C-alpha cells in the first residue's frame, strides 16, 4: 500500500481519467523508494500517523517529474531537497 493516494497524485497532476493509473502507481512506489533513501528513513515506521504534508508534496512533485518524462531520467525538482531537509536523518 502506498503512502500517498493515487487520487491525491492525480489531483496534483490534473488527471481525471484512469488510463494511466497503473503507471502512476509505479511512479508513486518509485518516488516513495527514492524518498526513503534520500531521507534515510523507513517512512511507514517513522511516520505511523501519516506523512507530513511537505513530504507528500515532494512525492507528488517527483511523480509529476517521472510522469512527464515517462520514467526517463527525471530527478526530483530543486525544491525537493529544501522541503525534505527538515525530515532527513543525518545520523544514519
DRENDO-1510 file (C-alpha; in Angstrom, 1 decimal, always signed):
<recs>
REC; n; res; u; v; w
REC; 1; UNK; +0.0; +0.0; +0.0 .
REC; 2; UNK; +1.3; +3.4; -0.9 .
REC; 3; UNK; +1.9; +6.2; +1.5 .
REC; 4; UNK; +0.2; +8.7; -0.8 .
REC; 5; UNK; -3.1; +8.0; -2.5 .
REC; 6; UNK; -3.4; +7.7; -6.3 .
REC; 7; UNK; -6.3; +10.2; -6.3 .
REC; 8; UNK; -4.2; +12.7; -4.5 .
REC; 9; UNK; -1.5; +12.4; -7.1 .
REC; 10; UNK; -4.0; +12.6; -9.9 .
REC; 11; UNK; -5.3; +15.9; -8.5 .
REC; 12; UNK; -1.8; +17.2; -8.3 .
REC; 13; UNK; -1.3; +16.2; -12.0 .
REC; 14; UNK; -4.8; +17.4; -13.0 .
REC; 15; UNK; -5.6; +13.9; -14.4 .
REC; 16; UNK; -9.2; +12.9; -14.4 .
REC; 17; UNK; -9.0; +9.7; -16.4 .
REC; 18; UNK; -7.9; +6.3; -15.3 .
REC; 19; UNK; -5.9; +5.3; -18.3 .
REC; 20; UNK; -2.5; +5.8; -16.6 .
REC; 21; UNK; -3.4; +4.6; -13.1 .
REC; 22; UNK; -1.0; +1.6; -13.2 .
REC; 23; UNK; +1.8; +3.7; -14.5 .
REC; 24; UNK; +1.1; +6.3; -11.8 .
REC; 25; UNK; +1.1; +3.6; -9.1 .
REC; 26; UNK; +4.5; +2.5; -10.3 .
REC; 27; UNK; +5.8; +6.1; -10.2 .
REC; 28; UNK; +4.4; +6.5; -6.7 .
REC; 29; UNK; +6.3; +3.4; -5.5 .
REC; 30; UNK; +9.4; +4.7; -7.2 .
REC; 31; UNK; +9.1; +8.2; -5.6 .
REC; 32; UNK; +8.5; +6.6; -2.2 .
REC; 33; UNK; +11.6; +4.4; -2.5 .
REC; 34; UNK; +13.7; +7.4; -3.6 .
REC; 35; UNK; +12.3; +9.5; -0.7 .
REC; 36; UNK; +13.1; +6.7; +1.8 .
REC; 37; UNK; +16.7; +6.5; +0.6 .
REC; 38; UNK; +17.1; +10.3; +0.5 .
REC; 39; UNK; +15.7; +10.8; +4.0 .
REC; 40; UNK; +17.4; +7.7; +5.3 .
REC; 41; UNK; +14.2; +6.6; +7.0 .
REC; 42; UNK; +11.6; +3.9; +7.0 .
REC; 43; UNK; +8.7; +6.1; +6.0 .
REC; 44; UNK; +6.0; +3.8; +7.3 .
REC; 45; UNK; +7.7; +3.1; +10.6 .
REC; 46; UNK; +8.9; +6.7; +11.2 .
REC; 47; UNK; +5.6; +8.3; +10.3 .
REC; 48; UNK; +3.0; +5.9; +11.6 .
REC; 49; UNK; +0.3; +8.6; +11.7 .
REC; 50; UNK; +0.9; +9.6; +8.1 .
REC; 51; UNK; +3.4; +11.6; +6.2 .
REC; 52; UNK; +3.9; +15.3; +6.9 .
REC; 53; UNK; +2.5; +17.4; +4.1 .
REC; 54; UNK; +5.9; +18.6; +2.8 .
REC; 55; UNK; +6.9; +15.0; +2.2 .
REC; 56; UNK; +3.6; +14.2; +0.5 .
REC; 57; UNK; +4.0; +17.3; -1.7 .
REC; 58; UNK; +7.6; +16.2; -2.6 .
REC; 59; UNK; +6.4; +12.8; -3.5 .
REC; 60; UNK; +3.7; +14.2; -5.8 .
REC; 61; UNK; +6.2; +16.6; -7.4 .
REC; 62; UNK; +8.6; +13.6; -8.1 .
REC; 63; UNK; +5.7; +11.6; -9.5 .
REC; 64; UNK; +4.9; +14.6; -11.8 .
REC; 65; UNK; +8.6; +14.6; -13.0 .
REC; 66; UNK; +8.5; +10.9; -13.7 .
REC; 67; UNK; +5.2; +11.1; -15.4 .
REC; 68; UNK; +6.1; +13.9; -17.7 .
REC; 69; UNK; +9.3; +12.2; -18.7 .
REC; 70; UNK; +7.5; +8.9; -18.8 .
REC; 71; UNK; +10.1; +7.3; -16.5 .
REC; 72; UNK; +13.2; +8.6; -18.2 .
REC; 73; UNK; +15.9; +10.5; -16.3 .
REC; 74; UNK; +13.7; +12.5; -14.0 .
REC; 75; UNK; +15.3; +13.7; -10.8 .
REC; 76; UNK; +13.1; +15.4; -8.3 .
REC; 77; UNK; +12.7; +19.1; -8.7 .
REC; 78; UNK; +15.1; +21.5; -7.0 .
REC; 79; UNK; +12.6; +22.4; -4.2 .
REC; 80; UNK; +12.7; +18.7; -3.2 .
REC; 81; UNK; +15.9; +19.0; -1.1 .
REC; 82; UNK; +14.8; +22.2; +0.6 .
REC; 83; UNK; +11.4; +20.8; +1.5 .
REC; 84; UNK; +12.8; +17.4; +2.6 .
REC; 85; UNK; +15.8; +18.7; +4.6 .
REC; 86; UNK; +13.9; +19.0; +8.0 .
REC; 87; UNK; +13.0; +15.3; +7.8 .
REC; 88; UNK; +16.3; +13.9; +6.7 .
REC; 89; UNK; +18.0; +11.5; +9.2 .
REC; 90; UNK; +21.6; +12.8; +9.2 .
REC; 91; UNK; +22.8; +10.3; +11.8 .
REC; 92; UNK; +22.4; +7.3; +9.6 .
</recs>
